[in-house]
Amino acid sequence: MPDLVIRPAVQDDIEALWDFLAMAAYEPDAEAARAVPGVAKYLVGWQRPGDFGFIAEQNGEIIGAAWARRLSADELRVPFGDEETPKVSIGVKPNARGQGGGEKLMDALIGDAARRGLGLCLSRLYERLGFRDIPGSAATSRASGMSIGMELRR
């Protein structure tokens, strides 16, 4: 993507982050995302200690965001991951998808997590949307974590 800039997410990005969380959670808009506790937990109170993320900008326009947040045992509710491993959220505007911006956001997030000595966990949101693990797809990632392929079955 020409003119793509990846920068750290800051407090002033909160409204854009809500928009991207809505996209990631298939909610119609940020207000709807705020109204669903299981979705809102990924941003309520941003930037609390341990929150980190990145913004993708192209020609001065925010086109995507990826961030990570540790969730408490109460917030987890669904038994996946743990309180120490941050959960990933990512959203990219529809007109910018498939051009590498999401991959660059994830590379930045993975790199920052590695510098912090952290792994990352994708939420089971993907399973709720119909994605399933591909048997035998587990492989060590570039950040020495585990990558598992997932596919959408309809």
N, CA and C atoms as a LAMMPS dump frame, in Angstrom:
ITEM: TIMESTEP
0
ITEM: NUMBER OF ATOMS
462
ITEM: BOX BOUNDS ff ff ff
-5.0000000000000000e+02 5.0000000000000000e+02
-5.0000000000000000e+02 5.0000000000000000e+02
-5.0000000000000000e+02 5.0000000000000000e+02
ITEM: ATOMS id mol type element x y z
1 1 1 N 0.848 -1.182 0
2 1 2 C 0 0 0
3 1 3 C 0.888 1.237 0
4 2 1 N 0.806 2.045 -1.025
5 2 2 C 1.617 3.268 -1.033
6 2 3 C 1.151 4.24 0.05
7 3 1 N 2.09 4.958 0.597
8 3 2 C 1.811 5.989 1.599
9 3 3 C 1.165 5.44 2.866
10 4 1 N 1.353 4.165 3.171
11 4 2 C 0.809 3.573 4.39
12 4 3 C 1.74 3.865 5.553
13 5 1 N 1.157 4.372 6.64
14 5 2 C 1.906 4.654 7.857
15 5 3 C 1.272 3.842 8.979
16 6 1 N 2.103 3.098 9.709
17 6 2 C 1.655 2.369 10.893
18 6 3 C 2.237 3.102 12.087
19 7 1 N 1.372 3.509 13
20 7 2 C 1.828 4.252 14.179
21 7 3 C 1.133 3.699 15.42
22 8 1 N 1.717 3.941 16.603
23 8 2 C 1.062 3.479 17.831
24 8 3 C -0.3 4.15 18.021
25 9 1 N -1.242 3.397 18.547
26 9 2 C -2.554 3.948 18.899
27 9 3 C -2.419 4.715 20.217
28 10 1 N -3.076 5.856 20.28
29 10 2 C -3.042 6.694 21.483
30 10 3 C -4.479 6.985 21.923
31 11 1 N -4.6 7.606 23.076
32 11 2 C -5.918 7.906 23.638
33 11 3 C -6.807 8.678 22.658
34 12 1 N -6.226 9.585 21.903
35 12 2 C -7.019 10.379 20.952
36 12 3 C -7.617 9.548 19.817
37 13 1 N -7.194 8.299 19.678
38 13 2 C -7.722 7.409 18.633
39 13 3 C -8.968 6.646 19.075
40 14 1 N -9.46 6.892 20.263
41 14 2 C -10.523 6.062 20.828
42 14 3 C -11.76 5.97 19.932
43 15 1 N -12.198 7.042 19.338
44 15 2 C -13.401 6.963 18.493
45 15 3 C -13.166 6.107 17.259
46 16 1 N -11.987 6.234 16.667
47 16 2 C -11.657 5.38 15.52
48 16 3 C -11.584 3.92 15.961
49 17 1 N -11.012 3.654 17.13
50 17 2 C -10.942 2.284 17.621
51 17 3 C -12.337 1.685 17.785
52 18 1 N -13.289 2.47 18.291
53 18 2 C -14.666 1.972 18.422
54 18 3 C -15.244 1.622 17.048
55 19 1 N -14.955 2.448 16.055
56 19 2 C -15.441 2.144 14.701
57 19 3 C -14.863 0.818 14.192
58 20 1 N -13.574 0.598 14.446
59 20 2 C -12.949 -0.64 13.971
60 20 3 C -13.38 -1.844 14.799
61 21 1 N -13.669 -1.635 16.075
62 21 2 C -14.203 -2.735 16.877
63 21 3 C -15.571 -3.149 16.349
64 22 1 N -16.387 -2.175 15.984
65 22 2 C -17.7 -2.497 15.399
66 22 3 C -17.523 -3.334 14.136
67 23 1 N -16.576 -2.957 13.285
68 23 2 C -16.317 -3.741 12.07
69 23 3 C -15.892 -5.16 12.43
70 24 1 N -14.956 -5.276 13.366
71 24 2 C -14.414 -6.581 13.739
72 24 3 C -15.491 -7.485 14.332
73 25 1 N -16.44 -6.899 15.045
74 25 2 C -17.479 -7.675 15.724
75 25 3 C -18.765 -7.774 14.903
76 26 1 N -18.734 -7.259 13.69
77 26 2 C -19.897 -7.276 12.804
78 26 3 C -21.105 -6.587 13.435
79 27 1 N -20.825 -5.51 14.143
80 27 2 C -21.876 -4.647 14.672
81 27 3 C -22.087 -3.535 13.658
82 28 1 N -23.3 -2.97 13.576
83 28 2 C -23.568 -1.966 12.547
84 28 3 C -22.792 -0.662 12.72
85 29 1 N -22.453 -0.314 13.966
86 29 2 C -21.722 0.928 14.206
87 29 3 C -21.138 0.91 15.618
88 30 1 N -20.389 1.977 15.942
89 30 2 C -19.713 2.06 17.232
90 30 3 C -20.699 2.037 18.396
91 31 1 N -21.835 2.705 18.255
92 31 2 C -22.828 2.713 19.335
93 31 3 C -23.332 1.312 19.62
94 32 1 N -23.567 0.535 18.588
95 32 2 C -24.006 -0.85 18.78
96 32 3 C -22.912 -1.658 19.476
97 33 1 N -21.658 -1.445 19.096
98 33 2 C -20.546 -2.149 19.743
99 33 3 C -20.465 -1.794 21.221
100 34 1 N -20.684 -0.523 21.55
101 34 2 C -20.656 -0.089 22.956
102 34 3 C -21.773 -0.746 23.774
103 35 1 N -22.873 -1.094 23.116
104 35 2 C -24.047 -1.627 23.811
105 35 3 C -23.965 -3.129 24.087
106 36 1 N -22.99 -3.81 23.518
107 36 2 C -22.854 -5.253 23.707
108 36 3 C -21.671 -5.493 24.65
109 37 1 N -21.929 -5.865 25.901
110 37 2 C -20.823 -6.011 26.859
111 37 3 C -19.712 -6.937 26.395
112 38 1 N -20.041 -8.036 25.715
113 38 2 C -19.022 -8.972 25.252
114 38 3 C -18.141 -8.405 24.167
115 39 1 N -18.596 -7.342 23.517
116 39 2 C -17.807 -6.642 22.501
117 39 3 C -17.101 -5.447 23.14
118 40 1 N -17.849 -4.673 23.91
119 40 2 C -17.325 -3.44 24.501
120 40 3 C -16.124 -3.673 25.412
121 41 1 N -16.045 -4.859 26.02
122 41 2 C -14.935 -5.128 26.946
123 41 3 C -13.566 -4.977 26.275
124 42 1 N -13.523 -5.021 24.952
125 42 2 C -12.251 -4.882 24.25
126 42 3 C -11.781 -3.43 24.157
127 43 1 N -12.64 -2.469 24.562
128 43 2 C -12.223 -1.056 24.496
129 43 3 C -12.639 -0.198 25.689
130 44 1 N -13.621 -0.605 26.462
131 44 2 C -14.062 0.232 27.581
132 44 3 C -12.862 0.575 28.454
133 45 1 N -12.682 1.867 28.716
134 45 2 C -11.587 2.321 29.567
135 45 3 C -10.227 2.385 28.885
136 46 1 N -10.208 2.334 27.542
137 46 2 C -8.934 2.427 26.8
138 46 3 C -8.253 3.718 27.194
139 47 1 N -7.115 3.758 27.447
140 47 2 C -5.983 2.909 27.453
141 47 3 C -5.667 2.559 28.893
142 48 1 N -6.081 1.4 29.307
143 48 2 C -5.737 0.964 30.654
144 48 3 C -4.354 0.32 30.61
145 49 1 N -3.704 0.159 31.773
146 49 2 C -2.355 -0.407 31.777
147 49 3 C -2.31 -1.734 31.017
148 50 1 N -1.32 -1.853 30.149
149 50 2 C -1.152 -3.071 29.37
150 50 3 C -1.8 -3.03 27.994
151 51 1 N -2.697 -2.073 27.738
152 51 2 C -3.297 -1.94 26.404
153 51 3 C -2.246 -1.404 25.436
154 52 1 N -2.191 -1.965 24.243
155 52 2 C -1.301 -1.433 23.211
156 52 3 C -1.884 -1.763 21.846
157 53 1 N -1.544 -0.932 20.874
158 53 2 C -2.071 -1.165 19.546
159 53 3 C -1.481 -0.217 18.529
160 54 1 N -1.976 -0.363 17.303
161 54 2 C -1.452 0.412 16.184
162 54 3 C -2.582 0.877 15.279
163 55 1 N -2.327 1.982 14.616
164 55 2 C -3.24 2.6 13.66
165 55 3 C -2.574 2.587 12.296
166 56 1 N -3.349 2.252 11.278
167 56 2 C -2.861 2.336 9.891
168 56 3 C -3.488 3.565 9.253
169 57 1 N -2.646 4.418 8.7
170 57 2 C -3.12 5.623 8.003
171 57 3 C -2.592 5.603 6.577
172 58 1 N -3.442 6.055 5.67
173 58 2 C -3.041 6.209 4.28
174 58 3 C -3.506 7.577 3.817
175 59 1 N -2.568 8.367 3.351
176 59 2 C -2.872 9.732 2.907
177 59 3 C -3.619 10.516 3.982
178 60 1 N -3.209 10.323 5.244
179 60 2 C -3.798 11.053 6.356
180 60 3 C -5.132 10.512 6.858
181 61 1 N -5.648 9.45 6.256
182 61 2 C -6.923 8.863 6.67
183 61 3 C -6.654 7.564 7.427
184 62 1 N -7.325 7.382 8.565
185 62 2 C -7.201 6.139 9.311
186 62 3 C -7.976 5.06 8.564
187 63 1 N -7.267 3.986 8.182
188 63 2 C -7.913 2.92 7.42
189 63 3 C -7.99 1.596 8.182
190 64 1 N -7.31 1.527 9.334
191 64 2 C -7.35 0.287 10.104
192 64 3 C -6.724 0.455 11.467
193 65 1 N -7.001 -0.514 12.32
194 65 2 C -6.433 -0.516 13.664
195 65 3 C -6.358 -1.949 14.165
196 66 1 N -5.338 -2.22 14.961
197 66 2 C -5.2 -3.504 15.649
198 66 3 C -4.694 -3.197 17.045
199 67 1 N -5.26 -3.853 18.038
200 67 2 C -4.838 -3.609 19.408
201 67 3 C -4.977 -4.875 20.225
202 68 1 N -4.342 -4.845 21.397
203 68 2 C -4.358 -5.988 22.299
204 68 3 C -4.696 -5.512 23.701
205 69 1 N -5.428 -6.363 24.409
206 69 2 C -5.857 -6.03 25.764
207 69 3 C -5.915 -7.3 26.593
208 70 1 N -5.381 -7.193 27.814
209 70 2 C -5.555 -8.281 28.779
210 70 3 C -6.956 -8.172 29.366
211 71 1 N -7.594 -9.314 29.496
212 71 2 C -8.926 -9.364 30.085
213 71 3 C -8.853 -10.08 31.43
214 72 1 N -9.641 -9.584 32.384
215 72 2 C -9.695 -10.229 33.692
216 72 3 C -10.488 -11.527 33.589
217 73 1 N -10.406 -12.338 34.617
218 73 2 C -11.17 -13.594 34.646
219 73 3 C -12.654 -13.316 34.48
220 74 1 N -13.148 -12.243 35.091
221 74 2 C -14.57 -11.881 34.956
222 74 3 C -14.916 -11.508 33.522
223 75 1 N -14.004 -10.828 32.851
224 75 2 C -14.246 -10.418 31.469
225 75 3 C -14.148 -11.594 30.498
226 76 1 N -13.325 -12.583 30.826
227 76 2 C -13.137 -13.709 29.917
228 76 3 C -14.428 -14.493 29.738
229 77 1 N -15.089 -14.83 30.814
230 77 2 C -16.339 -15.599 30.807
231 77 3 C -16.293 -16.852 29.948
232 78 1 N -15.87 -16.745 28.703
233 78 2 C -15.737 -17.919 27.85
234 78 3 C -14.338 -18.472 28.108
235 79 1 N -14.207 -19.76 28.373
236 79 2 C -12.898 -20.299 28.763
237 79 3 C -11.918 -20.446 27.594
238 80 1 N -11.291 -19.363 27.213
239 80 2 C -10.206 -19.424 26.244
240 80 3 C -9.142 -18.46 26.69
241 81 1 N -7.914 -18.846 26.469
242 81 2 C -6.818 -17.984 26.857
243 81 3 C -6.733 -17.847 28.366
244 82 1 N -6.003 -16.85 28.789
245 82 2 C -5.832 -16.599 30.211
246 82 3 C -5.706 -15.101 30.432
247 83 1 N -5.616 -14.72 31.691
248 83 2 C -5.551 -13.298 32.028
249 83 3 C -4.237 -12.64 31.625
250 84 1 N -3.203 -13.422 31.424
251 84 2 C -1.886 -12.863 31.099
252 84 3 C -1.679 -12.628 29.612
253 85 1 N -2.423 -13.309 28.771
254 85 2 C -2.218 -13.212 27.325
255 85 3 C -3.224 -12.241 26.728
256 86 1 N -2.757 -11.113 26.19
257 86 2 C -3.686 -10.134 25.615
258 86 3 C -4.475 -10.713 24.434
259 87 1 N -5.71 -10.262 24.32
260 87 2 C -6.599 -10.663 23.228
261 87 3 C -6.506 -9.612 22.133
262 88 1 N -6.51 -10.05 20.89
263 88 2 C -6.332 -9.182 19.729
264 88 3 C -7.679 -8.759 19.146
265 89 1 N -7.767 -7.504 18.766
266 89 2 C -8.872 -6.979 17.964
267 89 3 C -8.264 -6.288 16.759
268 90 1 N -8.889 -6.443 15.599
269 90 2 C -8.377 -5.798 14.387
270 90 3 C -9.546 -5.472 13.469
271 91 1 N -9.465 -4.311 12.838
272 91 2 C -10.455 -3.912 11.843
273 91 3 C -9.791 -3.089 10.756
274 92 1 N -10.239 -3.285 9.531
275 92 2 C -9.738 -2.531 8.381
276 92 3 C -10.948 -2.105 7.562
277 93 1 N -10.935 -0.866 7.098
278 93 2 C -12.045 -0.385 6.278
279 93 3 C -12.217 -1.273 5.053
280 94 1 N -13.459 -1.511 4.657
281 94 2 C -13.704 -2.414 3.514
282 94 3 C -12.939 -2.048 2.247
283 95 1 N -12.834 -0.764 1.935
284 95 2 C -12.151 -0.373 0.698
285 95 3 C -10.637 -0.508 0.773
286 96 1 N -10.103 -0.826 1.968
287 96 2 C -8.659 -0.979 2.135
288 96 3 C -8.264 -2.438 2.373
289 97 1 N -9.212 -3.329 2.388
290 97 2 C -8.916 -4.734 2.662
291 97 3 C -8.226 -5.389 1.469
292 98 1 N -7.436 -6.406 1.78
293 98 2 C -6.763 -7.177 0.737
294 98 3 C -5.558 -6.484 0.126
295 99 1 N -5.086 -5.416 0.777
296 99 2 C -3.96 -4.659 0.229
297 99 3 C -2.733 -4.686 1.139
298 100 1 N -2.805 -5.485 2.209
299 100 2 C -1.647 -5.643 3.084
300 100 3 C -1.652 -4.798 4.34
301 101 1 N -2.596 -3.897 4.486
302 101 2 C -2.633 -3.05 5.675
303 101 3 C -2.88 -3.843 6.946
304 102 1 N -3.8 -4.802 6.892
305 102 2 C -4.087 -5.634 8.061
306 102 3 C -2.876 -6.459 8.472
307 103 1 N -2.171 -6.976 7.487
308 103 2 C -0.963 -7.759 7.783
309 103 3 C 0.092 -6.879 8.44
310 104 1 N 0.261 -5.657 7.952
311 104 2 C 1.249 -4.756 8.545
312 104 3 C 0.849 -4.382 9.974
313 105 1 N -0.449 -4.203 10.21
314 105 2 C -0.917 -3.932 11.575
315 105 3 C -0.6 -5.109 12.486
316 106 1 N -0.89 -6.322 12.013
317 106 2 C -0.62 -7.505 12.824
318 106 3 C 0.878 -7.693 13.045
319 107 1 N 1.692 -7.421 12.041
320 107 2 C 3.147 -7.508 12.215
321 107 3 C 3.606 -6.556 13.32
322 108 1 N 3.08 -5.326 13.316
323 108 2 C 3.45 -4.35 14.347
324 108 3 C 2.991 -4.825 15.719
325 109 1 N 1.786 -5.349 15.808
326 109 2 C 1.234 -5.821 17.082
327 109 3 C 2.041 -7.016 17.606
328 110 1 N 2.338 -7.959 16.718
329 110 2 C 3.121 -9.135 17.107
330 110 3 C 4.517 -8.728 17.566
331 111 1 N 5.129 -7.799 16.848
332 111 2 C 6.457 -7.319 17.222
333 111 3 C 6.458 -6.637 18.573
334 112 1 N 5.448 -5.812 18.832
335 112 2 C 5.361 -5.115 20.118
336 112 3 C 5.114 -6.116 21.239
337 113 1 N 4.25 -7.095 20.994
338 113 2 C 3.999 -8.128 22.015
339 113 3 C 5.288 -8.887 22.317
340 114 1 N 6.045 -9.215 21.285
341 114 2 C 7.304 -9.933 21.49
342 114 3 C 8.282 -9.093 22.316
343 115 1 N 8.371 -7.788 22.032
344 115 2 C 9.252 -6.905 22.811
345 115 3 C 8.827 -6.851 24.273
346 116 1 N 7.534 -7.012 24.525
347 116 2 C 7 -7 25.894
348 116 3 C 7.066 -8.383 26.544
349 117 1 N 7.498 -9.381 25.784
350 117 2 C 7.554 -10.732 26.304
351 117 3 C 6.187 -11.387 26.429
352 118 1 N 5.255 -10.977 25.566
353 118 2 C 3.881 -11.465 25.625
354 118 3 C 3.532 -12.295 24.401
355 119 1 N 2.632 -13.238 24.59
356 119 2 C 1.986 -13.904 23.486
357 119 3 C 0.735 -13.118 23.152
358 120 1 N -0.025 -13.565 22.195
359 120 2 C -1.295 -12.935 21.828
360 120 3 C -2.332 -14.023 21.608
361 121 1 N -3.578 -13.664 21.805
362 121 2 C -4.666 -14.616 21.629
363 121 3 C -5.78 -13.961 20.813
364 122 1 N -6.232 -14.667 19.785
365 122 2 C -7.416 -14.218 19.061
366 122 3 C -8.631 -14.734 19.81
367 123 1 N -9.643 -13.933 19.906
368 123 2 C -10.827 -14.353 20.649
369 123 3 C -11.606 -15.411 19.895
370 124 1 N -12.468 -16.074 20.581
371 124 2 C -13.315 -17.084 19.972
372 124 3 C -14.424 -16.43 19.166
373 125 1 N -14.38 -15.11 19.027
374 125 2 C -15.321 -14.406 18.161
375 125 3 C -15.327 -15.057 16.789
376 126 1 N -14.143 -15.449 16.328
377 126 2 C -14.051 -16.042 15.002
378 126 3 C -14.828 -17.352 14.928
379 127 1 N -14.797 -18.138 16.007
380 127 2 C -15.589 -19.367 16.024
381 127 3 C -17.076 -19.048 16.013
382 128 1 N -17.454 -18.028 16.761
383 128 2 C -18.863 -17.633 16.808
384 128 3 C -19.367 -17.233 15.422
385 129 1 N -18.454 -16.718 14.599
386 129 2 C -18.823 -16.3 13.25
387 129 3 C -18.752 -17.439 12.24
388 130 1 N -18.375 -18.631 12.706
389 130 2 C -18.371 -19.783 11.827
390 130 3 C -17.002 -20.292 11.414
391 131 1 N -15.929 -19.628 11.858
392 131 2 C -14.588 -20.107 11.527
393 131 3 C -14.231 -21.286 12.429
394 132 1 N -13.5 -22.252 11.882
395 132 2 C -13.063 -23.42 12.637
396 132 3 C -11.576 -23.657 12.38
397 133 1 N -10.901 -24.206 13.406
398 133 2 C -9.491 -24.561 13.255
399 133 3 C -9.341 -25.561 12.118
400 134 1 N -8.287 -25.425 11.355
401 134 2 C -7.956 -26.387 10.306
402 134 3 C -7.06 -27.442 10.951
403 135 1 N -7.51 -28.684 11.025
404 135 2 C -6.69 -29.725 11.657
405 135 3 C -5.302 -29.79 11.024
406 136 1 N -4.3 -29.879 11.896
407 136 2 C -2.925 -30.001 11.425
408 136 3 C -2.297 -28.7 10.975
409 137 1 N -2.976 -27.563 11.18
410 137 2 C -2.457 -26.288 10.683
411 137 3 C -1.565 -25.566 11.678
412 138 1 N -1.465 -26.051 12.899
413 138 2 C -0.671 -25.361 13.921
414 138 3 C 0.791 -25.301 13.491
415 139 1 N 1.374 -24.118 13.623
416 139 2 C 2.776 -23.913 13.264
417 139 3 C 3.355 -22.803 14.119
418 140 1 N 4.641 -22.844 14.357
419 140 2 C 5.307 -21.788 15.107
420 140 3 C 5.355 -20.53 14.254
421 141 1 N 4.948 -19.399 14.845
422 141 2 C 4.919 -18.133 14.112
423 141 3 C 6.284 -17.453 14.169
424 142 1 N 6.399 -16.361 13.42
425 142 2 C 7.651 -15.599 13.4
426 142 3 C 8.001 -15.05 14.762
427 143 1 N 6.999 -14.833 15.622
428 143 2 C 7.252 -14.296 16.958
429 143 3 C 7.384 -15.417 17.986
430 144 1 N 7.618 -16.647 17.51
431 144 2 C 7.782 -17.833 18.348
432 144 3 C 6.522 -18.191 19.114
433 145 1 N 5.401 -17.735 18.648
434 145 2 C 4.116 -18.133 19.201
435 145 3 C 3.536 -19.228 18.339
436 146 1 N 2.273 -19.513 18.518
437 146 2 C 1.62 -20.56 17.752
438 146 3 C 0.596 -19.923 16.838
439 147 1 N 0.619 -20.309 15.575
440 147 2 C -0.377 -19.881 14.595
441 147 3 C -1.237 -21.08 14.244
442 148 1 N -2.526 -20.858 14.183
443 148 2 C -3.466 -21.913 13.819
444 148 3 C -4.332 -21.397 12.686
445 149 1 N -4.34 -22.116 11.582
446 149 2 C -5.18 -21.722 10.46
447 149 3 C -6.647 -21.933 10.793
448 150 1 N -7.475 -21.029 10.33
449 150 2 C -8.915 -21.138 10.532
450 150 3 C -9.593 -20.926 9.198
451 151 1 N -10.709 -21.616 8.99
452 151 2 C -11.466 -21.447 7.758
453 151 3 C -12.931 -21.255 8.087
454 152 1 N -13.614 -20.596 7.195
455 152 2 C -15.036 -20.341 7.348
456 152 3 C -15.793 -21.425 6.612
457 153 1 N -16.637 -22.103 7.339
458 153 2 C -17.459 -23.158 6.723
459 153 3 C -18.902 -22.729 6.827
460 154 1 N -19.572 -22.706 5.706
461 154 2 C -20.99 -22.307 5.69
462 154 3 C -21.838 -23.426 5.187
